[in-house]
Amino acid sequence: MNELTVVIREGNLQDVPGLEAVINQHWKVNIDHGKELKNPDAILLVAVDDLAPSRRRNRILGTALMWVTKWNRTGYLVELAVAKEHQRRGIALKLVQDLAKRASGLGLRAIIVETQPDNKAGMDFYLHSGFRLCGYNDRYYTNNPASSHEIALFFSLEL
């Protein structure tokens, strides 16, 4: 596998198709990323391969979206995705570290993320990245069918 020099930067409108293609590898995109770029309480980052600038704009390796909640000084990590062919190369960790640095600079006290108990890889990643389990909600999801009984697990990264 070729070595990558990964650069984390703020996303822009030209990045939206590429970052949504990365997200669609994992789940259906359900957020208007163009709108999020205009949201003053959102931070949208992309991880790109440090190629020549003419090629970089089409080379999205990963993305992260965080909403800033001012009333309790937290960031809510809404999306974190890395292209399948580039997973396990430290890209997600770099995205989280950059978000943490930006969140700390905004005076936030923590970043919160939610996942399901069947997402072992996600839980392992968050714990390895310094998050700690901080709660659960057994009414968070619609749970259709009602017999599914999915619960949300919440993890917190203290800043």
Residue, then its C-alpha position, 0 to 999 in steps of 0.5 A: m500500500n502506498e504511503l499517504t501524506v494526509v492533510i486535514r482541512e476545512g471542507n468546502l463546496q467542491d468537496v461535498p460530492g467526494l465526502e458524500a461518496v466516502i460516507n455512502q460507503h458506510w451509510k446513506v447520506n442524510i445530511d445536507h453538507g452544503k447547508e452545514l458549510k454555512n452553519p456557524d455552529a458546524i465544523l466540517l473537515v476533510a482528510v485529503d491526500d497531499l497530492a498536487p493541488s490540481r488532483r487534491r480536490n478530488r481525493i477525499l480520504g475521510t470526513a468529520l462533521m461536528w456540531v457545536t452546542k454552546w449552552n453546554r460547551t460540547g461538540y457533537l460528532v455527527e459523522l466520522a467516515v473514512a474511505k474503505e480502502h484507506q481505513r486503519r491508516g490513522i486518518a480517523l484519528k487525525l480527524v478526531q485530533d483536529l476536531a479536538k484541537r478546534a473544539s478546545g480553541l472554541g472553549l468547548r469542554a468535551i466532544i460527544v459521539e453516539t454509536q450502537p452496541d453492535n458497532k464494535a469497531g466504532m466503540d474500539f476506535y473511540l476508546h482507543s482515541g481517548f473517549r470514555l463511555c459516558g451513558y446510554n439511551d434506550r429510547y434514542y432510536t425509533n426501534n422499528p420494529a419495536s422488538s429491535h430494542e436498539i440502544a444508543l451508547f454515548f462516548s465523551l472525549e474530555l478536552 
